[in-house]
Amino acid sequence: MTKDIAQESLAFHRLLGGKLEVSSLVRIRNRDDLSLAYTPGVAAVSLAIAQKKSLAFELTLKGRTIAVISDGSAVLGLGNIGPDAALPVMEGKALLMKEFAGVDSIPLVINTQNTGEIIKFVKHVAPTFAGINLEDISAPRCFEIEEALQNLGIPVFHDDQHGTAIVVTAALHNAAKVVGKRYQDLEVVIVGAGAAGLSIAKMLLGLECQADSCHLTNDSQIVKDVIVVDRGGALVAGRPSMNVYKQAVAGVSNKQKKSGDLKTVSQGADVIIGVSGPGSITQEVVKKLAPKSIVFALANPTPEIMPQEAQEAGALVIATGRSDFDNQINNVLAFPGIFQAVIKGRLTKITTSMKLNAAQALADLVTSPTPKYIIPEPFDPRVVKMVSQAVLNVGKENYVTKPS
């Protein structure tokens, strides 16, 4: 991030004191208006909901409002900077939800990083919302938190995991076309075994995972193999010092049981995906990938390897998380459409099939991919509609109401 943009952003936020405000849908101009909106008329609304809870979706903001919840433990590439410092990012997520998809959302940052307390908090505030977007919560706690909340009756979706995985999967489908390889033949190495890294691995392999176990849910569009690498080297079954979530992925990935560091296990791979930090992918590593390699360096604001360096080392298709380079892998391509579908269909869960369908819809929007164009731009007006419809086309058993 340049000094200029940093200063401009500070001034931008200081000008209005943030990016959001509460505005009413109705005007209170007289006693009759007051009686309808508040007492005594509102008592009838409360009694109706007391008799049938689902009416809250129709009679209150619940039916069109998402909670954006963070504990500030893994904010952007800034790390554990706490809930107060996370608030401008959560405001930004809520702003993007509204601007791109017309979805109302409320940022909630909470002053605890205790897993049990976060789970309890989400359960307690759930009656206000149609869905929950968990954000910037560190791994492995984020996995446990999300899994514990899947039977809440409304979707709980951790965007750092699934939003990232959806967009990466879409981009990789088109990158494979550019380099002239079948998606199903790709051998992929992922650098980073946090929330994004493990979720990308699961999606590329068509896996549904719970704690320490994974099973295949869709084998029609999966890559040949994935090797995930963390600070201890490749995740491989039986390796010590892995949490249960890494163990689960290790048990169904890395089919040749390769062990060692990134430099060792990445030789000959078709794709390398970085979701770690600056400098973790070197030109030496890229040079030893297969010909016509694909490099996604997604750390923000500084990628694992800069695009020019990756190109000089032989990569044919390069993507980053930044808007000032070609092929930006940005979660804004996924989460607004996902939550628009949540509102339209009053979904109770976001399933693996829905995520895979959303990824395919994103990929299909690029009909003629090139090395510099493998994923739609965030401002492409088709994106939200296509992602939302792709989600709604899957899993009608997860609807409470038929989408309009």
N, C-alpha and C positions, 0 to 999 in steps of 0.2 A: 504494500500500500504506500503510495507516494505521500509526501508531506502535504502537498496541496489538497488531495482528496480528504486526508485526515482532518485538516483544518476546516475545509468546506463542510464536511459532515458534522463536525462539532457545532459550527455556526448554524447550520440547517436545523439541528435538533434544539439548540438553545432558543431559536427564534420563536417557536411555538410551545416549547416545553414538551417535546415528544411528537408522536405521529398520529395519535388517536384521540378521539373524544367520544362522549356519549351524546347522541341526538335522539329526540323523540319522534315517533311516527305520527303522533297526534298533537293537536294544540288544545290547551286548556284555557278557554276564553270566557266561560260562564259557569254557573252552578250546575247546569245540566251536563256539561262536559265533565266536570269534577265528579258528579254522581255516577257517570258511566265508567270513567277510567279508574276511579278509586271508590271510596265508600259513598253510598251503600251498595252500588251495583256490583262491585268486584266480589262481594261475598258470594253471589250466585256462581261466579266462575270458580271460586275456591271450592264451593260445595260440589260442583260438577266434577272437578278433578279428584276430590276426596272419594267420590263414588267410583270413578274410573280414571286411574292414573294416566292412562295413555292420552287423555284429552289435553294434558299439558303440552303435548307436541302441537296441538292445533290452536290452543287458546293463549299460549305464552311464547316468549322468545326461545324456549327450549327447542322447538322444532326446527329452528334455523340457525342455531348458535353452537359453535365449537369452542372448547377450552384449549388453549395453548399453554402447556404446563412444563416448567423447567425448575430444576434445583441449582442450576448454574455450575454444574460440576464438569462440563465438557463443552464450553461455549466456542463455536467456530473452531479456529486453530489456536485459541487463546488459553485453553485448559480450564482449570478449576478456579474461576474468578468470582464465584458466588452469585446469589440470586439478584442482588441489586444491579450488578454489572450485566447480568443476563437479560434484564428487562428491555433494553432497547432492541435487542435481537428478537425477543418474543413479540414486541410491538411490530417489528418489521414483518414477522411471519403473519400476524393478524392483518396487517395492511395489505400484503400480497394476496392473502385469501380473499379479501374484499375486492381488491382492484381487478384480479384476474378471474375470479369465479363468482363474485357477488355473494360470498358466504360471510356472515357475521361471525366474529370470534373474539374471545376475551383472553388476553395474556395474564397468566397467573404464575408468579415466581414464588417459591416457597422456601422458608428458612430452615430446611432440614435436608440432610443427605443420607438419612437413615432409611434403608429400603422399606422396612415395615411401616414407617410413618408416612412415606410417600404413597404406598399402596392404600393405606387407610385414608389419607387425604383425598385421593382421587375417588375412592368409593363414596366419601362424604359429599363431595361437590357434584357427583354425577347427575343427581336429579335436575340440575340446572341446564344440562347440555344434551345435544344430539350426538356428540362424539367427542373424543379426547385425542388431541395431538400432543404426544410426549416429545420433548425436544431437549437436546443438549444435556442428556443425562449419561454419565460415564458408564462404560462397560467394566465388569460384567453385570453390574446392578440393573442396567436398563433391560437386560433380557429377563431377569427374574421379575421385575416390576411389570413389564408388559404381559408376561405369561400369566401372572396372578390376576390380571384384570380382564381376561378374555371372556369371562362369563358375566360381564357387568350389565348386559342387555343393550349396550351401545358400543360402537367400535372404539377400540383403544389402539392407536397406530403410532409407532415410534418412527418419526420421519427420518431421523439420522440413519436408521437401519433400512427401512423399506423404500422410502422415497429415493434414496441414493441407489439402492439395488435396482429399482425399476428403471431409472434413467440410464444407468450403466448397461443394463441388459439390452435396452433399446439401441443404444449407441453401438454396442458390440455386434448386434445383428447386422447393422449397416456397414460397420468397419470390416466385417468378414467379407461382405460383397466387394468392397473396394480392393481388398488384397487378393481376391480370387480364391478364397478358401471357404469350405462349408462350415457353417456355425457349429455343426455337430462334430467337426474334426478338430476344433480349437483346443489347444492345451494352454491353460491359463495359470499364471502365477499372481497371487494377490499379496501385496506388501502391507501388512497391518492386520491384526486380528482383533480389532475392537468391534464396536457396533456395526460400522459400515462394512468392514472387511468380511466378517463372518456372514452377514446378511447377503452380501453380493455372492459369496461362495454358495450359499444355500439356494439362491435364485438361479444361478448359472447351472446348478446341478439338479434343479427341480425338486428341492427337498422341503419337507415340513419337519420342523424340529421342536421338541419340547425338552428343556433341560439337557439331560445326558443322552438323548436318543434322537435319531433322525430316520425318516422313511421317505421313499420316492413317491411323489404325488403326480408327476407329469414327466414322461420320458420322451415326449414328441419333439421338444425343442430344448435340448440340454447340450452343453459342451462335452467334449471327450473327457477332460479331467481338469481339476483345479488343485493347485497346491497353495496353501496359505502359509505365509512366513511371518513370524513375530520376532522379537528380540532374541529368542532362544533358538531360532532356526525354523525349519519346516515343521508344520504340524503333521505328525505321523502317529498312527495308532501305537500306543505303548510308551510314547515319550513322556518322561516325568514332568512335573511342574506345569500341568495344563489344567485350567479350570474346566468344569463339566461341559461348558458350552464349546470350548475348543476341542475337548475330547469327542463330543458328538460329531462335529464336522470332520475331525481327523479320522473317525471310524468309517466314513463313507467317501472321503476324498483321497487325493494322493495315492492313486491306485497302484503305482509302482513302488510305493513305500520309500520314496526318496527321503534322505535325511541330510542335514547340513545347512549351511547359510544360504542367503539369497544368491550369491554368486555361483554356488554349486548347483542348486536345484533349478535355477532358471535357464540353464543352458539348453538351447533348442526349443524353448517355449515359443508359442505364437503370439502370446499376449502377456503384458505385465500391467497390472493395475495397482497404483499406489494410493493408499488411504492411510498414510502414516505421517510423514513430516519431511521438511526440506532436506535434500541431499541423500535420501535413503535409496534412490535409484541412480546409479552412476552410468557414465557412458560405457564403461567397461562391461557392465551388465547388459546394456542394450545391444552392444556389438555382438554378444554371444547368443542373442535370441535367433529364432529362425528367420530366414529371408522374408522380406515384406512384413516386418513385425508391427504390432499395434501397441502403443504406449498410452495409457491413461494415467496421468500424474495429477491427482485430484486434491492434494493438500492445499489449503488456503490460509493466508494469501500467497505463500511461496510454495510452488509445486515441488514434488520429489526430484524432478529434473526439469529444467526449462525446455520449452519446445524446440528451440534452435539446437540445443545440445543433443536432444533425442534424435532430431532429424539428421544431424551430422554423424551420429552413431549408427544410422541405418534404418531408423523407424520410418514407416511409410504413412501411418495414420497416427496422429497425436491429438489427445484431448486433455483439457485441464478443467479446473473448476472456476476459472477466471473469465470475465466478460471481455477482456482486452486481447484474448487469443481466440483462434478458431476452435470450434467444437467445444463449447462450454457445457460441461456436465453439471446441470443445475437442478436442484430439487424442486424449483418452482415449476418445472415441467410436469411434475407429478402431483404434489400434495393439493393444489387448488382443485384439480379435477377429481381427485379421490374424495375430498370432502364435499364437493358439489354432489357427487353420487350418494354420499352418506345422507345428505339432506333430502335429495330427490326421492331416494328409495327407502328412507328411514331404515338404513341398514343396521344390523345388529353386530356384524363382524366384517372385517376385511380379510378375505381368504387368500391363500397362495395363488389359486387360480385367477382371482381378480387382479392380483399384482402382475402375473404373467400376461394376462390379457391387456392390461394397461401398457405394459412394456411393448407388446407387439403393435398396439395401436400407435404409440409414439414412433416406433420404427417405420411403420407404414406411411407416415406422413412425409417421409423423405423418399420420393420415388426414384431418384437418380443420385445415389450417394457418391460423393467424391472425397478425396483425402481431407478436404477442408470443410466438408458439409456432410456429417453423418447423423446429426440430430437437429430437430427443429429449434428455431430461436424461441426464447421465452415469450416474445411478443407476437408470435404466430397466432392469429385469432382462432385457428382450428384446434389448438392443443387441448384446452380445457374441455371443450365439447366432446372431442374424440376419446380422451381419457375417461371422462365421466361415463360416457355411453358404453365404453369397453367394460368398465366395472359393473355397470347395471345389466349388461348382457350375460353376466356369469352369476351363478349361485342364487337364483331367485328364492331359494329356501331361506336366504338370509334377509329377505325383505319383511318388514312389518306391514308396510303399505306398498301398493303398486306404484312405481314411479310414473310421474306424469310426463 
